[in-house]
């Protein structure tokens, strides 16, 4: 039996089963036919947060941010680059705590930016503050295999 992982489509939320050895071959959603990896952070909301966190087998790095936050804006290009270089080993998502305050409250977000790493539906690591890509990769490698 082939080792496979479940990936939630960034386009329509469909759960896709992809053989692990095919993750680097630009897999597409079985329903929409669109790419499962978009090389850009996915915007999560109260409507889709739990589905992505609990149904994806890949680790998910969530950036809790707000549009008025200077350090958050500094992190945006770092996370864009991380999405391009770390997919398909890791998914990157963002939660705007201004428009989604319930999610921020649920996870006790007190300062932004805060990065939370989820795997298997639970938070496994957290760090607050802006960082460069090399620092981000080093922090991630302490918690997951890159």
Backbone as CSV, one residue per row, in Angstrom:
resi,resn,N_x,N_y,N_z,CA_x,CA_y,CA_z,C_x,C_y,C_z
1,UNK,0.835,-1.176,0.000,0.000,0.000,0.000,0.885,1.246,0.000
2,UNK,0.519,2.230,-0.811,1.299,3.448,-0.942,1.057,4.363,0.248
3,UNK,2.144,4.924,0.757,2.049,5.913,1.822,1.457,7.186,1.220
4,UNK,0.310,7.631,1.725,-0.362,8.802,1.176,-0.681,9.790,2.283
5,UNK,-0.867,11.043,1.883,-1.231,12.099,2.824,-2.500,12.786,2.333
6,UNK,-3.234,13.336,3.289,-4.427,14.105,2.955,-4.050,15.576,2.893
7,UNK,-4.506,16.238,1.833,-4.248,17.657,1.634,-5.573,18.322,1.312
8,UNK,-5.865,19.406,2.005,-7.090,20.154,1.756,-6.811,21.153,0.636
9,UNK,-7.640,21.132,-0.392,-7.450,22.026,-1.533,-7.562,23.481,-1.102
10,UNK,-6.612,24.329,-1.526,-6.684,25.746,-1.191,-7.770,26.480,-1.975
11,UNK,-8.358,25.816,-2.949,-9.357,26.450,-3.815,-10.792,26.197,-3.369
12,UNK,-11.067,24.965,-2.917,-12.462,24.652,-2.589,-12.636,23.820,-1.320
13,UNK,-11.532,23.520,-0.620,-11.632,22.788,0.629,-11.808,21.286,0.487
14,UNK,-11.750,20.777,-0.736,-11.857,19.342,-0.953,-10.647,18.637,-0.350
15,UNK,-10.885,17.520,0.318,-9.790,16.749,0.895,-9.302,15.762,-0.152
16,UNK,-8.009,15.848,-0.456,-7.393,15.009,-1.476,-6.391,14.070,-0.836
17,UNK,-6.356,12.848,-1.324,-5.381,11.855,-0.870,-4.298,11.766,-1.940
18,UNK,-3.053,12.090,-1.546,-1.945,12.146,-2.501,-0.830,11.223,-2.019
19,UNK,-0.351,10.330,-2.889,0.793,9.502,-2.495,1.968,10.404,-2.110
20,UNK,2.611,10.079,-1.008,3.712,10.916,-0.508,4.793,11.112,-1.564
21,UNK,5.073,10.087,-2.358,6.124,10.223,-3.367,5.691,11.073,-4.567
22,UNK,4.452,11.518,-4.615,3.958,12.379,-5.700,3.787,13.835,-5.264
23,UNK,4.104,14.151,-4.001,3.911,15.505,-3.498,4.698,16.547,-4.300
24,UNK,5.875,16.196,-4.753,6.707,17.128,-5.515,6.375,17.196,-6.990
25,UNK,5.339,16.498,-7.418,4.973,16.448,-8.842,3.784,17.339,-9.175
26,UNK,3.632,18.429,-8.432,2.534,19.374,-8.657,1.162,18.707,-8.703
27,UNK,0.764,18.025,-7.620,-0.548,17.356,-7.626,-1.687,18.378,-7.723
28,UNK,-2.787,17.925,-8.299,-3.962,18.790,-8.457,-5.143,18.206,-7.694
29,UNK,-6.092,19.063,-7.397,-7.305,18.660,-6.692,-8.127,17.750,-7.590
30,UNK,-8.606,16.654,-7.026,-9.425,15.716,-7.787,-10.754,16.302,-8.221
31,UNK,-11.235,17.317,-7.516,-12.522,17.925,-7.853,-12.363,19.103,-8.814
32,UNK,-11.488,20.053,-8.473,-11.370,21.273,-9.277,-10.312,21.186,-10.371
33,UNK,-9.351,20.267,-10.216,-8.266,20.167,-11.181,-7.208,21.246,-10.992
34,UNK,-7.342,22.052,-9.933,-6.387,23.137,-9.666,-5.278,22.631,-8.753
35,UNK,-4.105,23.282,-8.788,-2.962,22.838,-7.979,-3.261,22.820,-6.483
36,UNK,-2.742,21.793,-5.799,-2.908,21.701,-4.349,-1.899,22.580,-3.606
37,UNK,-0.817,22.936,-4.270,0.184,23.814,-3.674,0.214,25.101,-4.489
38,UNK,0.035,26.228,-3.803,-0.110,27.512,-4.502,1.096,28.429,-4.328
39,UNK,2.118,27.983,-3.589,3.340,28.765,-3.372,3.036,30.157,-2.836
40,UNK,2.017,30.224,-1.980,1.597,31.478,-1.368,0.812,31.125,-0.109
41,UNK,0.941,31.924,0.947,0.170,31.604,2.148,-1.337,31.616,1.888
42,UNK,-2.006,30.673,2.485,-3.452,30.530,2.365,-4.128,31.357,3.448
43,UNK,-5.163,32.116,3.092,-5.914,32.904,4.069,-6.924,31.994,4.770
44,UNK,-6.814,31.882,6.080,-7.758,31.078,6.842,-8.744,31.987,7.567
45,UNK,-9.972,31.498,7.682,-11.042,32.231,8.352,-11.723,31.306,9.357
46,UNK,-12.654,31.857,10.104,-13.414,31.032,11.051,-14.158,29.923,10.315
47,UNK,-14.533,30.174,9.070,-15.294,29.195,8.291,-14.446,28.000,7.840
48,UNK,-13.134,28.201,7.637,-12.331,27.097,7.095,-11.154,26.677,7.976
49,UNK,-10.884,27.376,9.043,-9.702,27.118,9.861,-9.612,25.661,10.326
50,UNK,-10.639,25.179,10.990,-10.605,23.821,11.541,-10.420,22.762,10.464
51,UNK,-11.045,22.946,9.317,-10.920,21.967,8.229,-9.460,21.827,7.796
52,UNK,-8.784,22.960,7.605,-7.387,22.894,7.153,-6.473,22.347,8.239
53,UNK,-6.689,22.762,9.479,-5.805,22.344,10.565,-5.992,20.869,10.907
54,UNK,-7.229,20.397,10.902,-7.482,19.015,11.345,-7.467,17.985,10.227
55,UNK,-7.667,18.390,8.988,-7.785,17.397,7.910,-6.542,17.269,7.040
56,UNK,-5.578,18.159,7.196,-4.340,18.068,6.422,-3.320,17.245,7.197
57,UNK,-2.667,16.328,6.522,-1.627,15.523,7.157,-0.280,16.243,7.181
58,UNK,-0.134,17.275,6.377,1.115,18.032,6.353,1.128,19.043,7.495
59,UNK,2.308,19.372,8.007,2.375,20.425,9.013,1.912,21.753,8.387
60,UNK,1.290,22.598,9.211,0.811,23.898,8.741,1.349,24.972,9.668
61,UNK,2.043,25.942,9.073,2.529,27.099,9.811,1.497,28.205,9.640
62,UNK,0.936,28.688,10.751,-0.076,29.735,10.700,0.505,31.029,11.249
63,UNK,0.413,32.078,10.440,0.844,33.414,10.830,-0.372,34.181,11.323
64,UNK,-0.389,34.516,12.608,-1.445,35.356,13.157,-0.951,36.794,13.034
65,UNK,-1.669,37.616,12.296,-1.208,38.954,11.943,-2.376,39.938,11.891
66,UNK,-2.067,41.211,11.641,-3.082,42.243,11.423,-2.511,43.264,10.440
67,UNK,-3.367,43.884,9.624,-2.895,44.818,8.598,-2.170,46.048,9.162
68,UNK,-2.499,46.486,10.358,-1.886,47.679,10.941,-0.533,47.413,11.589
69,UNK,-0.127,46.158,11.670,1.093,45.747,12.381,2.315,45.828,11.455
70,UNK,3.249,46.727,11.780,4.469,46.883,10.982,5.302,45.616,10.888
71,UNK,5.638,44.971,12.016,6.406,43.728,11.932,5.673,42.629,11.138
72,UNK,4.341,42.639,11.193,3.568,41.665,10.407,3.777,41.908,8.917
73,UNK,3.781,43.174,8.519,4.000,43.508,7.104,5.428,43.137,6.684
74,UNK,6.371,43.239,7.614,7.747,42.840,7.317,7.843,41.325,7.123
75,UNK,6.997,40.575,7.816,7.005,39.106,7.710,6.364,38.603,6.417
76,UNK,5.485,39.405,5.822,4.744,38.939,4.643,5.651,38.418,3.526
77,UNK,6.685,39.153,3.086,7.540,38.598,2.022,8.337,37.376,2.467
78,UNK,8.668,37.301,3.755,9.378,36.125,4.278,8.475,34.893,4.156
79,UNK,7.201,35.061,4.512,6.265,33.934,4.428,5.947,33.575,2.981
80,UNK,5.900,34.576,2.102,5.714,34.283,0.678,6.863,33.426,0.163
81,UNK,8.093,33.808,0.511,9.264,33.043,0.074,9.275,31.659,0.717
82,UNK,8.890,31.575,1.976,8.835,30.278,2.656,7.835,29.359,1.968
83,UNK,6.689,29.907,1.569,5.689,29.086,0.877,6.251,28.546,-0.435
84,UNK,7.013,29.363,-1.138,7.595,28.925,-2.417,8.655,27.850,-2.220
85,UNK,9.427,27.964,-1.144,10.554,27.043,-0.976,10.268,25.838,-0.094
86,UNK,9.270,25.927,0.778,9.028,24.827,1.718,7.868,23.911,1.323
87,UNK,6.974,24.378,0.446,5.943,23.461,-0.049,6.636,22.428,-0.917
88,UNK,6.267,21.175,-0.904,5.123,20.531,-0.283,5.414,19.897,1.076
89,UNK,6.544,20.242,1.693,6.856,19.657,3.003,6.054,20.302,4.117
90,UNK,5.535,21.492,3.853,4.870,22.304,4.853,3.894,23.231,4.132
91,UNK,2.764,23.483,4.750,1.814,24.459,4.228,1.906,25.721,5.077
92,UNK,1.706,26.863,4.450,1.746,28.128,5.180,0.407,28.823,5.013
93,UNK,-0.107,29.311,6.145,-1.404,29.982,6.150,-1.321,31.237,7.012
94,UNK,-2.315,32.109,6.843,-2.374,33.357,7.591,-3.770,33.523,8.179
95,UNK,-3.821,34.096,9.383,-5.095,34.458,10.003,-5.002,35.934,10.367
96,UNK,-5.867,36.733,9.767,-5.950,38.152,10.083,-6.733,38.284,11.387
97,UNK,-6.041,38.597,12.481,-6.693,38.644,13.788,-7.655,39.824,13.906
98,UNK,-7.539,40.789,13.007,-8.460,41.921,12.997,-9.832,41.482,12.483
99,UNK,-9.839,40.700,11.400,-11.111,40.247,10.825,-11.574,38.903,11.397
100,UNK,-10.677,38.184,12.075,-11.000,36.878,12.666,-10.595,36.855,14.140
101,UNK,-11.159,37.755,14.969,-10.730,37.825,16.368,-11.027,36.568,17.181
102,UNK,-12.049,35.813,16.804,-12.400,34.605,17.561,-11.271,33.578,17.492
103,UNK,-10.648,33.438,16.322,-9.542,32.472,16.194,-8.363,32.934,17.051
104,UNK,-8.059,34.225,16.995,-6.978,34.755,17.817,-7.231,34.523,19.296
105,UNK,-8.469,34.739,19.734,-8.827,34.513,21.137,-8.743,33.038,21.494
106,UNK,-9.218,32.187,20.587,-9.203,30.737,20.826,-7.789,30.236,21.113
107,UNK,-6.804,30.819,20.432,-5.422,30.373,20.589,-4.607,31.273,21.504
108,UNK,-5.268,32.218,22.163,-4.581,33.067,23.128,-3.507,33.932,22.515
109,UNK,-3.746,34.437,21.324,-2.764,35.290,20.652,-2.766,36.651,21.345
110,UNK,-1.620,37.014,21.933,-1.521,38.268,22.668,-0.603,39.273,21.995
111,UNK,0.260,38.807,21.136,1.120,39.714,20.377,1.211,39.185,18.950
112,UNK,1.432,40.105,18.031,1.549,39.716,16.635,2.802,40.365,16.050
113,UNK,3.433,39.753,15.081,3.049,38.460,14.531,3.382,37.310,15.490
114,UNK,2.516,36.323,15.478,2.770,35.065,16.173,2.649,33.956,15.152
115,UNK,3.637,33.088,15.117,3.624,31.928,14.230,3.352,30.695,15.071
116,UNK,2.351,29.934,14.660,2.013,28.687,15.353,2.126,27.544,14.352
117,UNK,2.778,26.490,14.757,2.971,25.326,13.907,2.011,24.235,14.360
118,UNK,1.211,23.752,13.430,0.220,22.719,13.712,0.587,21.445,12.969
119,UNK,0.346,20.317,13.616,0.497,19.020,12.961,-0.471,18.058,13.618
120,UNK,-1.147,17.286,12.788,-2.109,16.323,13.315,-3.258,16.982,14.060
121,UNK,-3.598,18.205,13.683,-4.722,18.899,14.289,-4.428,19.609,15.597
122,UNK,-3.162,19.598,16.013,-2.839,20.278,17.270,-1.611,21.169,17.099
123,UNK,-1.534,22.178,17.944,-0.389,23.091,17.924,0.804,22.395,18.557
124,UNK,1.948,22.431,17.855,3.143,21.774,18.386,4.249,22.766,18.743
125,UNK,4.155,24.007,18.237,5.178,25.010,18.544,4.625,26.396,18.248
126,UNK,5.233,27.400,18.917,4.789,28.782,18.733,5.962,29.717,18.971
127,UNK,6.004,30.799,18.197,7.015,31.837,18.379,6.377,33.173,18.000
128,UNK,6.761,34.226,18.710,6.251,35.565,18.402,7.387,36.445,17.904
129,UNK,7.042,37.410,17.044,8.013,38.353,16.526,8.406,38.058,15.096
130,UNK,8.872,39.106,14.437,9.304,38.987,13.039,10.662,38.306,12.973
131,UNK,10.905,37.609,11.882,12.194,36.959,11.657,12.475,36.863,10.170
132,UNK,13.724,36.639,9.854,14.132,36.445,8.472,13.923,34.984,8.081
133,UNK,14.002,34.704,6.778,13.742,33.357,6.279,14.681,32.321,6.905
134,UNK,15.960,32.642,7.030,16.904,31.680,7.613,16.536,31.362,9.062
135,UNK,16.130,32.379,9.819,15.705,32.160,11.204,14.446,31.303,11.251
136,UNK,13.514,31.587,10.341,12.269,30.827,10.285,12.556,29.355,9.990
137,UNK,13.392,29.095,9.007,13.729,27.712,8.661,14.421,27.011,9.827
138,UNK,15.310,27.725,10.520,15.987,27.128,11.669,14.982,26.777,12.762
139,UNK,14.051,27.703,13.042,13.027,27.439,14.059,12.164,26.240,13.654
140,UNK,11.726,26.207,12.397,10.898,25.097,11.922,11.635,23.758,12.032
141,UNK,12.931,23.758,11.684,13.682,22.500,11.684,13.865,21.932,13.091
142,UNK,13.633,22.746,14.107,13.673,22.240,15.480,12.426,21.433,15.818
143,UNK,11.375,21.572,14.987,10.082,20.950,15.302,9.589,19.945,14.266
144,UNK,10.023,20.097,13.021,9.603,19.172,11.958,10.774,18.902,11.019
145,UNK,10.664,17.862,10.219,11.697,17.564,9.226,11.464,18.413,7.998
146,UNK,12.469,19.150,7.622,12.377,19.951,6.400,13.217,19.281,5.341
